[in-house]
Amino acid sequence: MIKQKLEKLIKGQSRGARDIKQAGPSRGAGGLGSQPVAPGKSPVPNMPPKAPQSLFGNVFFWLLIGLGVYFVLNAYSAESRQGLPEKPITEVLKLVREEKVQDVTVTGDDLEILLKDGEKFTAKKESGISFDQLLKNNDISVDKLGGKLMVKRPVSWDQIIGTFLSVLFPIILLVFLFRQFRLAGGDMLNFGRARVKVFNKETAVKTTFADVAGNQESKRELIEIVDFLKNPEKYRKLGARIPKGVLLVGPSGVGKTLLAKAVAGEADVPFFSASGSEFMEMLVGVGSARVRDLFARAREAQPSLIFIDEIDAIGRQRGTGFVGGHDEREQTLNQILAEMDGFDPRTNVIVLAATNRGDMLDPALIRAGRFDRRIVVPLPDLADRKEIISLYTKNKPMAPDFSSEKLAKKTVGFSGADIENMVNEAAILAARAGKTEISNKDLDEASLKVTMGSERKTMQTEEERRTTAYHEAGHALVATYSKDMDPVQRISIVARGGSLGHTSLPPERDRYGETKTRLLSMIATMLGGRAAEAIMFDDVTTGASDDLDKATKIARDMVTQYGMSSLGLVSYGAKSMFGIWRNPFDDEPKYSQEIMAKIDAEVKKIVDDCFETAKKILLEHKDQLTLVADKLLEVETLDGDEFRALLGLPVPEPNNGNGGGAEDNTERADKPNGNATTGSTGPGK
């Protein structure tokens, strides 16, 4: 009866657990944007419910029963021994000497004494000495016993349980582990199976290029891959070879994974998705085995697509590094190289890989014949950002004056993931304030929160607030009166992140190169805060440390990389390993100590000249510097139009939206084909 009730209880819990369903929209991996999953659909295939496991089939249940029996038997034996009185061993020896003892039964250290008058009692002797020896030590002869001296060799329950645990428990544990792996859909001996996610038309929601917003150039290149998979004979007739691999290179959050899913969805072929780190394991040889299994499964399902995300985890250059190579990673890479070389020309399998560190990959991996194509997925431009913003705001209640084009102009340098995060933060801010619509103000605040952090209610003295106000006003005025600088969008002395204030100058357009004039203006703008402190207080603070660091970096790049100094058109930039780290095996500079001294002198000259330029601008507009600083102390934040109106400058037509724009506090000059943005932060980083 109890057994039936327990089984009914277990089955009821299992049914309850199966009734819990997880549902929700599915989105591409932080890319350019993806359409939400239609209601009622699930990205995860419906798996058949597992049969409930009976309580009596659980090994731990039987272990619990065994322990219960052990304790019951131990308690019973102890109780049976407690039925006789116990006397000291000296009393036993005295009775033996007086010849009153009939029988003695020795069980370990326990003695059971039977007297000639029929009385029974127990005693305990000293451990490590027999009863015979005890009698001899006390000059008592064994002949004085009226009966027998019996010695029993007991087998205790402790010994039985100990033997059982040492022999049978490891076997039971192995059986249990095998059973649990089978119930989980795996096998202990299946470490070599590739841990990939498989998507096909029967088990997953189909993703197409229509679900990917922006980046038309990358999609156009990938359309050819789709055609290869759909119509391989069309190309074979002309002697064309299907590309073996396509490498997607781009920053994080631009939609590389989503583009790969769209290729599989458009071609309507199975999609094997894995991360580079999933091939690495503690056991030697597991990575190679998983690579072999992945390619074998893809060949069986051809035409198919293999996607390896973050391939730099296993595809880094061999033979370089700080502490030598990693044998297991290199063996895994070697196996990938061998598998891609072993493709039959008639094999209709294409390998897609994604990385944001293309400079780290081994040359043997990215050569022609393996990854034949290298597709760069850049940050979205203005048109792409407008499309992405429209996608992420489509199902959200936006204010009537919202414009995706205005927001796109203020989000230069944002990736698709950044835009999605910004829109989501704006929705959270609006909901927190009890609004029914998302306004431009919410989006402005969200962009600041994403790029700089939330507001900090930092307790500052009035003198510190005054210093911060003049510091930020100095940045804004120098930017306003310098050549080729973007207009000021926001000035604030409200602390955010690690700064006590900020001046926002987001680019008006996407830039892919910088002029010398603009770079000098950027350095002067960064030094405007320090110049304002020196002019107004005849003293300086530590708040300009970050400005000085970034201004010096731009100046050094102008001298060593861009040929914008009196040292001529010679590149003195040190080559780095993997793009960011210096090569420890190539520490020696490629130029003399004399050139190094000249480089330092040129960098100092550029920075000093720009500082003097900033001081000159502020001295010419000292009244405006005081006016802006006083206004900041009063209202704490000025937007671009309010700032220009305060200076008496013409306010442009509202074609870029109002309020602060997308924040980018990185003062840098990127190399050609890269975006360049400038900004500044207040003192007290």
C-alpha positions in Angstrom: 0.0 0.0 0.0 2.8 2.4 1.0 4.7 1.5 -2.2 1.7 2.3 -4.4 1.2 5.7 -2.7 4.8 6.6 -3.1 4.8 5.7 -6.8 1.6 7.8 -7.3 3.3 10.8 -5.5 6.4 10.6 -7.7 4.3 10.3 -10.9 2.2 13.3 -9.9 5.4 15.4 -9.4 6.8 14.3 -12.8 3.5 15.3 -14.5 3.6 18.7 -12.8 7.2 19.3 -13.9 6.3 18.5 -17.5 3.4 21.0 -17.4 5.8 23.9 -16.8 6.5 25.5 -20.3 9.1 28.0 -21.2 8.2 30.5 -23.9 9.4 33.8 -25.2 10.7 35.7 -28.2 13.9 34.6 -29.9 16.5 37.0 -31.0 19.7 36.7 -33.0 23.0 36.9 -31.1 23.4 40.6 -30.5 23.7 41.3 -34.2 22.2 43.7 -36.6 18.7 42.9 -35.4 16.2 40.0 -35.8 12.5 39.7 -36.0 10.7 38.4 -32.9 9.5 34.8 -33.0 5.8 34.6 -34.0 3.4 33.9 -31.1 2.8 30.2 -30.5 6.2 29.2 -32.0 9.1 28.0 -30.0 12.8 28.1 -31.1 13.3 24.8 -29.3 11.8 21.6 -30.8 9.2 19.7 -28.7 11.0 16.9 -27.0 9.0 13.7 -26.1 8.3 13.7 -22.3 10.5 11.3 -20.3 8.9 8.5 -18.4 8.8 9.2 -14.7 11.4 7.3 -12.7 10.1 5.0 -10.1 11.2 5.6 -6.5 12.1 1.9 -6.2 14.4 2.1 -9.3 16.6 4.8 -7.6 19.9 3.5 -6.2 19.9 6.0 -3.4 16.5 4.7 -2.2 18.0 1.3 -1.6 21.2 2.8 0.0 18.9 4.6 2.4 17.0 1.3 3.2 20.3 -0.5 3.8 21.5 2.2 6.2 18.2 2.0 8.0 18.5 -1.8 8.5 22.1 -1.3 9.7 21.1 1.1 12.4 18.2 -1.1 13.5 20.3 -4.2 13.8 23.0 -2.2 15.7 20.4 -0.9 18.1 19.0 -4.4 18.6 22.4 -5.9 19.4 23.2 -3.1 21.9 19.8 -3.6 23.5 20.3 -7.3 23.9 23.7 -6.7 25.6 22.2 -4.2 27.9 19.9 -6.8 29.5 22.7 -8.0 31.9 24.3 -6.0 34.7 27.9 -5.0 34.3 30.6 -5.3 37.0 34.2 -4.2 37.1 37.0 -6.5 35.9 38.5 -6.5 39.4 35.3 -8.1 40.7 35.6 -10.8 38.1 39.2 -11.6 39.1 38.2 -11.8 42.7 35.3 -14.2 42.0 37.6 -16.4 39.8 40.2 -16.5 42.7 37.4 -17.6 45.1 36.4 -20.3 42.5 32.8 -19.0 42.3 32.9 -18.6 38.4 31.5 -21.4 36.3 31.9 -20.2 32.7 33.6 -17.2 31.0 32.7 -16.2 27.4 35.1 -13.7 25.8 33.8 -11.7 22.8 36.4 -9.1 21.9 36.8 -6.9 25.0 33.4 -8.0 26.4 33.2 -10.7 29.0 30.0 -12.7 29.9 30.3 -14.3 33.3 28.2 -17.2 34.6 28.6 -17.9 38.3 28.1 -21.4 39.9 24.9 -20.1 41.6 23.4 -19.3 38.1 23.9 -15.5 38.2 25.0 -13.8 35.0 26.6 -10.5 34.4 29.0 -8.7 32.0 32.4 -7.0 32.3 34.9 -5.3 30.1 38.6 -6.2 30.0 41.6 -4.1 28.8 42.1 -3.9 25.1 45.1 -5.7 23.6 45.4 -8.4 26.2 43.7 -11.8 26.4 41.7 -13.1 29.4 44.3 -15.9 29.9 47.1 -13.3 30.1 45.0 -11.2 32.4 44.7 -14.2 34.8 48.4 -15.0 34.7 49.3 -11.3 35.4 47.2 -11.6 38.6 48.6 -15.0 39.6 45.3 -16.8 39.0 45.2 -20.2 37.4 42.7 -21.0 34.7 41.9 -24.3 36.6 40.0 -22.3 39.2 37.2 -21.9 36.6 34.5 -24.4 37.2 33.5 -24.7 33.6 34.9 -23.5 30.2 36.7 -20.5 29.0 35.2 -19.8 25.5 36.6 -17.2 23.1 34.3 -16.1 20.3 35.5 -14.3 17.1 32.5 -12.0 16.3 31.8 -10.5 12.9 30.4 -7.0 13.7 28.0 -5.1 11.5 30.6 -2.5 11.1 32.9 -5.0 9.5 30.1 -6.2 7.2 29.2 -2.7 6.1 32.8 -1.8 5.7 33.4 -4.7 3.4 30.2 -4.0 1.5 31.2 -0.3 0.9 34.7 -1.1 -0.1 33.8 -3.7 -2.7 30.2 -3.0 -3.9 29.9 0.7 -3.5 32.3 1.7 -6.3 30.3 -0.7 -8.6 27.0 0.8 -7.5 28.4 4.3 -8.1 29.5 3.5 -11.6 26.2 2.0 -12.4 24.4 5.1 -11.1 26.7 7.4 -13.2 26.1 5.4 -16.4 22.3 5.5 -15.6 22.3 9.3 -15.1 24.2 10.0 -18.3 21.8 7.9 -20.3 18.8 9.7 -18.7 20.4 13.0 -19.6 20.7 11.9 -23.2 24.5 11.4 -23.1 27.0 8.7 -22.4 30.1 8.7 -20.3 32.1 7.3 -23.2 30.7 10.0 -25.6 33.2 12.8 -24.9 34.3 12.7 -28.5 30.8 13.7 -29.7 30.6 17.2 -31.0 28.4 19.4 -28.7 26.7 21.3 -31.5 23.3 22.8 -31.9 21.6 21.5 -35.0 18.9 23.6 -36.7 16.8 22.4 -39.6 13.4 23.2 -41.1 11.6 20.7 -38.9 13.1 21.7 -35.5 13.8 25.4 -35.6 12.3 28.8 -36.6 13.6 29.7 -40.0 15.9 32.8 -40.1 16.3 34.6 -43.4 18.0 37.8 -44.7 14.7 39.6 -44.2 15.1 39.1 -40.4 18.5 40.8 -40.5 18.5 44.6 -40.5 21.2 46.6 -42.2 24.6 45.6 -43.6 23.5 45.1 -47.2 27.1 44.6 -48.5 27.7 41.6 -46.3 24.3 40.1 -47.2 25.1 40.5 -50.9 28.3 38.5 -50.6 26.5 35.8 -48.6 23.8 35.4 -51.1 26.3 33.8 -53.4 27.0 31.2 -50.7 23.3 30.5 -50.5 23.2 29.9 -54.3 26.2 27.5 -54.0 24.3 25.4 -51.5 21.0 25.5 -53.4 22.4 24.9 -56.9 25.9 23.3 -56.7 25.7 21.8 -60.2 25.2 25.2 -61.7 28.8 26.1 -60.7 30.3 22.6 -61.3 29.3 22.7 -64.9 31.5 25.7 -65.4 34.4 24.1 -63.4 33.9 26.4 -60.4 34.8 25.0 -57.0 32.4 25.6 -54.1 34.1 27.7 -51.4 35.2 25.5 -48.5 35.0 28.2 -45.8 33.8 31.8 -45.3 35.3 33.9 -42.4 33.1 36.6 -40.9 35.2 39.3 -39.3 33.9 42.3 -37.4 33.4 43.9 -34.0 31.2 42.3 -31.3 27.5 42.9 -31.6 27.3 43.5 -35.4 25.4 40.3 -36.2 27.9 37.7 -37.5 26.0 34.8 -35.9 22.7 36.0 -37.1 24.0 36.3 -40.7 25.2 32.7 -40.5 21.8 31.5 -39.4 20.2 33.5 -42.2 22.5 31.8 -44.8 21.3 28.4 -43.5 17.7 29.6 -43.5 17.8 31.0 -47.0 19.5 27.8 -48.4 17.1 25.6 -46.3 19.9 23.3 -45.2 20.9 21.9 -41.8 22.8 24.3 -39.7 25.5 22.9 -37.2 26.4 25.6 -34.8 29.2 25.4 -32.2 31.5 27.7 -30.3 35.3 27.4 -30.5 35.6 26.9 -26.8 33.3 23.8 -26.9 36.0 21.8 -28.7 38.4 22.3 -25.7 38.3 19.7 -22.9 40.4 18.5 -20.0 41.0 15.2 -21.7 43.7 15.0 -24.3 42.4 14.3 -27.8 38.8 15.3 -27.1 39.0 18.4 -29.3 40.2 16.5 -32.3 37.6 13.8 -31.9 34.8 16.4 -31.7 36.0 18.1 -34.9 36.0 14.7 -36.7 32.5 14.0 -35.4 31.2 17.4 -36.4 32.5 17.2 -40.0 31.2 13.6 -40.3 27.7 14.6 -39.2 27.8 17.5 -41.6 28.8 15.3 -44.5 26.0 12.9 -43.7 23.5 15.7 -43.8 24.8 17.5 -46.9 24.1 20.0 -48.3 24.8 21.5 -44.9 26.4 24.4 -43.1 28.9 24.4 -40.2 29.2 27.5 -38.1 32.0 27.9 -35.6 31.6 31.0 -33.5 34.6 32.7 -31.8 37.0 30.5 -33.9 40.0 32.4 -32.4 39.6 30.3 -29.3 41.1 27.4 -31.2 42.5 29.0 -34.3 45.2 31.2 -32.9 48.6 31.4 -34.4 50.7 28.4 -33.5 54.2 28.8 -32.0 53.6 32.3 -30.6 52.6 33.5 -27.1 54.1 34.3 -23.8 54.4 30.7 -22.4 54.6 28.6 -25.5 51.9 26.7 -27.3 48.9 24.8 -26.1 49.2 21.2 -27.4 45.5 20.3 -27.1 44.4 23.5 -28.9 47.0 23.1 -31.6 45.9 19.5 -32.2 42.3 20.6 -32.5 43.4 23.3 -35.0 45.4 20.7 -37.0 42.3 18.5 -37.2 40.2 21.4 -38.5 42.9 22.0 -41.2 43.0 18.4 -42.1 39.2 18.1 -42.3 38.9 21.2 -44.6 41.7 19.9 -46.8 39.9 16.5 -47.0 36.7 17.9 -48.5 35.9 16.1 -51.8 35.1 18.6 -54.6 31.6 17.1 -54.7 31.0 17.6 -50.9 28.4 20.2 -50.5 29.4 21.4 -47.0 30.5 25.0 -46.3 32.2 26.1 -43.1 31.3 29.6 -41.7 33.4 31.0 -38.9 33.1 34.2 -37.0 35.6 36.2 -35.0 36.3 39.8 -33.8 40.0 39.1 -33.8 40.9 38.2 -37.3 44.6 39.2 -36.7 45.0 36.4 -34.2 44.2 33.5 -36.6 46.8 31.1 -37.9 47.9 31.8 -41.5 47.3 28.2 -42.4 43.7 28.5 -41.4 42.8 31.6 -43.4 44.7 30.8 -46.6 43.0 30.2 -49.9 41.7 26.6 -50.1 40.4 26.6 -46.5 38.6 29.9 -45.7 38.4 31.1 -49.3 36.4 34.2 -48.5 36.8 36.8 -45.8 33.8 39.0 -45.3 34.1 42.0 -43.1 31.0 42.9 -41.1 31.6 46.5 -40.0 29.7 48.7 -37.6 26.4 49.9 -39.2 26.4 53.1 -41.1 23.6 55.7 -41.0 21.2 53.8 -43.3 21.9 50.6 -41.4 21.3 52.2 -38.0 18.1 53.7 -39.2 16.9 50.2 -40.3 18.0 48.6 -37.0 16.3 51.3 -34.9 13.1 50.9 -36.9 13.3 47.1 -36.2 13.8 47.4 -32.4 11.2 50.2 -32.0 8.5 48.6 -34.2 6.6 47.0 -31.4 7.2 49.7 -28.8 5.0 52.8 -28.1 7.1 55.7 -29.3 6.3 59.4 -28.8 4.9 61.2 -31.8 8.0 63.3 -32.3 10.3 60.3 -32.4 12.3 59.9 -35.6 14.5 56.9 -36.3 16.6 59.0 -38.7 17.4 61.6 -36.0 18.3 58.8 -33.5 20.5 57.2 -36.2 22.5 60.4 -36.6 23.1 60.5 -32.9 24.3 56.9 -32.6 27.5 57.0 -34.7 29.7 54.1 -33.7 26.9 52.0 -32.1 26.6 48.3 -33.0 23.3 46.6 -33.5 23.6 45.2 -30.0 24.3 48.6 -28.6 21.2 50.0 -30.2 19.0 47.2 -29.0 20.4 47.8 -25.5 19.8 51.5 -25.7 16.2 51.1 -26.8 15.5 48.5 -24.1 17.0 50.9 -21.4 14.8 53.7 -22.7 11.7 51.5 -22.4 12.8 50.6 -18.8 13.2 54.3 -17.9 9.8 55.2 -19.4 8.2 52.3 -17.5 9.9 53.3 -14.2 8.5 56.9 -14.6 5.0 55.6 -15.3 4.9 56.8 -18.9 2.8 55.2 -21.7 5.3 56.2 -24.4 9.0 56.3 -24.9 10.2 59.8 -25.5 13.3 61.3 -27.0 14.4 62.3 -23.5 14.3 58.6 -22.5 16.4 57.7 -25.4 19.0 60.4 -24.7 19.2 59.3 -21.1 19.5 55.6 -22.1 22.3 56.4 -24.6 24.2 58.1 -21.7 23.6 55.2 -19.4 24.8 52.7 -21.9 28.0 54.5 -22.8 28.9 56.2 -19.5 26.8 54.7 -16.8 24.1 55.9 -14.5 24.0 59.2 -12.7 25.9 59.3 -9.4 24.7 61.5 -6.6 28.3 62.4 -5.6 28.6 64.8 -2.7 30.9 67.6 -3.9 31.8 70.9 -2.3 30.8 74.1 -4.0 34.5 74.6 -5.0 34.7 71.2 -6.7 31.4 71.9 -8.6 32.8 75.2 -9.7 36.1 73.6 -10.9 34.1 71.0 -12.9 31.9 73.6 -14.5 34.9 75.6 -15.8 36.6 72.4 -16.9 33.6 71.3 -19.0 33.0 74.9 -20.3 36.6 75.0 -21.5 36.1 71.8 -23.5 32.9 73.1 -25.1 34.3 76.5 -26.0 37.5 75.2 -27.5 35.5 72.7 -29.6 33.2 75.4 -30.8 35.9 77.8 -32.0 38.3 75.1 -33.4 38.3 74.0 -37.1 36.6 70.9 -38.3 35.1 70.0 -34.9 31.6 68.5 -34.5 29.0 70.7 -32.7 28.6 70.3 -29.0 25.5 68.2 -28.1 25.6 68.3 -24.3 27.5 69.7 -21.4 26.9 68.4 -17.9 28.5 68.5 -14.5 26.4 65.5 -13.3 28.7 62.7 -12.3 28.4 59.5 -14.4 30.5 56.4 -14.2 34.1 57.4 -13.3 33.8 61.1 -14.3 32.4 64.2 -12.5 31.2 65.7 -15.7 31.2 65.3 -19.5 31.1 67.2 -22.8 29.5 65.3 -25.6 30.6 65.9 -29.2 29.2 63.0 -31.2 30.2 63.0 -34.9 27.7 64.4 -37.3 28.4 61.7 -39.9 30.4 58.5 -40.3 34.0 59.2 -40.8 36.6 56.8 -42.3 39.7 59.0 -42.1 41.0 62.1 -40.3 42.8 65.2 -41.4 45.8 66.7 -39.6 43.7 69.9 -38.9 41.0 67.9 -37.2 43.4 65.8 -35.2 45.1 69.0 -33.8 41.6 70.4 -33.0 40.8 67.3 -31.2 43.9 67.5 -29.1 43.2 71.2 -28.3 39.6 70.3 -27.3 40.9 67.6 -24.9 43.3 70.1 -23.3 40.5 72.8 -23.1 39.6 71.7 -19.6 43.1 71.9 -18.2 43.5 75.3 -20.0 40.3 76.7 -18.3 41.6 75.6 -14.9 44.9 77.3 -15.4 43.3 80.5 -16.6 40.5 80.8 -14.0 42.2 79.4 -10.9 45.9 79.8 -11.6 46.1 76.1 -10.5 45.3 72.7 -12.0 43.6 69.5 -10.8 44.0 65.8 -11.4 40.8 65.8 -13.4 42.6 66.2 -16.8 44.6 62.9 -16.4 42.5 61.0 -18.9 42.4 63.9 -21.3 46.2 64.2 -21.2 46.6 60.4 -21.8 44.4 60.4 -24.9 45.8 63.6 -26.3 49.3 62.2 -26.0 48.3 59.0 -27.8 46.9 61.0 -30.7 50.0 63.1 -30.9 52.3 60.0 -30.8 50.3 58.3 -33.5 50.6 61.5 -35.7 54.4 61.3 -35.3 55.0 57.5 -35.5 52.2 56.3 -37.8 50.6 59.0 -39.8 53.8 61.0 -40.9 52.3 64.3 -39.6 55.4 65.8 -38.1 58.8 67.2 -39.1 60.3 63.7 -38.9 58.9 63.0 -42.3 56.9 60.2 -44.0 58.5 57.4 -42.0 56.5 55.0 -39.9 58.1 54.4 -36.4 55.1 52.5 -35.0 56.1 49.3 -33.2 54.4 46.3 -34.7 52.2 44.5 -32.1 51.4 40.9 -31.8 47.7 40.1 -32.3 47.0 43.8 -32.8 47.1 44.8 -29.1 50.0 43.1 -27.4 53.7 43.8 -27.9 55.6 40.8 -29.1 57.8 39.7 -26.2 60.3 38.1 -28.7 60.8 41.4 -30.6 61.3 44.0 -27.9 64.1 45.9 -29.7 62.9 49.0 -31.4 63.7 49.4 -35.1 65.2 52.8 -34.7 68.0 54.4 -32.7 67.9 56.2 -29.4 68.4 59.5 -31.2 65.2 58.9 -33.2 63.4 58.0 -30.0 64.4 61.3 -28.4 63.2 63.1 -31.5 59.9 61.3 -31.4 59.4 62.3 -27.8 60.3 65.9 -28.6 57.8 66.1 -31.5 55.0 64.6 -29.4 55.7 67.2 -26.7 55.8 70.0 -29.2 52.4 69.0 -30.7 50.7 68.8 -27.3 52.3 72.0 -26.0 51.2 73.9 -29.2 47.7 72.6 -28.9 47.6 73.6 -25.2 48.6 77.1 -26.1 45.9 77.2 -28.9 43.3 76.2 -26.3 44.5 78.9 -23.9 44.4 81.5 -26.6 40.8 80.6 -27.6 39.6 80.7 -23.9 41.4 84.0 -23.2 39.7 85.6 -26.3 36.3 84.3 -25.0 36.8 84.5 -21.3 33.5 86.3 -20.7 31.7 83.4 -22.4 33.7 80.9 -20.4 32.4 82.4 -17.2 28.9 82.7 -18.6 28.7 79.0 -19.5 30.3 77.9 -16.2 27.8 80.0 -14.2 24.9 78.5 -16.1 26.2 75.0 -15.5 26.3 75.7 -11.8 22.7 76.8 -12.0 21.1 74.0 -14.2 23.9 71.3 -14.2 23.2 70.3 -17.8 23.0 72.2 -21.1 22.1 70.7 -24.4 23.6 71.9 -27.7 20.9 74.4 -28.6 20.9 76.0 -25.2 24.7 76.3 -25.2 24.7 78.0 -28.6 21.9 80.3 -27.7 23.8 81.3 -24.5 26.8 82.3 -26.6 24.6 84.1 -29.1 25.5 81.7 -31.9 23.0 80.7 -34.6 20.9 77.7 -33.5 20.5 75.2 -36.4 17.2 73.9 -37.6 16.1 70.9 -35.5 17.2 68.2 -37.9 19.4 66.3 -35.5 17.0 65.9 -32.6 17.2 67.7 -29.3 18.9 66.8 -26.1 22.2 65.0 -25.6 23.1 62.5 -28.2 24.9 59.2 -28.2 27.8 59.5 -25.9 31.3 58.3 -26.9 33.9 59.3 -24.4 36.8 57.8 -26.3 39.2 60.5 -27.5 41.0 58.8 -30.2 42.1 59.1 -33.8 41.4 55.9 -35.6 43.4 54.7 -38.5 42.0 55.3 -42.0 38.8 53.3 -42.6 37.8 53.7 -39.0 35.5 56.0 -37.1 36.9 58.9 -35.1 35.0 60.5 -32.2 36.0 62.9 -29.5 34.6 63.9 -26.1 35.9 64.9 -22.7 35.3 64.2 -19.1 35.5 66.3 -16.1 37.9 66.1 -13.2 38.0 63.4 -10.6 38.1 60.3 -12.7 
